[in-house]
């Protein structure tokens, strides 16, 4: 997997990726329902602080977002 710096994406491409991920994942945010914009905002903040990362999977030829710890080398 190849890590992609969000700064390498256009603002529109990044927004589309975040929206696509949120819609695809169907994430449960608890008892309070959040709007798409709120969910994307939370995901964007996680990306900014390095909690999640954008990766390109060469085998699947697709881009996704993963928890950063999943890319850390296993010891």
Secondary structure, DSSP 8 states (H G I E B T S, - for coil): -EEE-GGGS-HHHHHHHHHHHHHHHT----SS---HHHHHHHHHHHHHTTSEEEEEETTTTEEEEEEGGGGS---
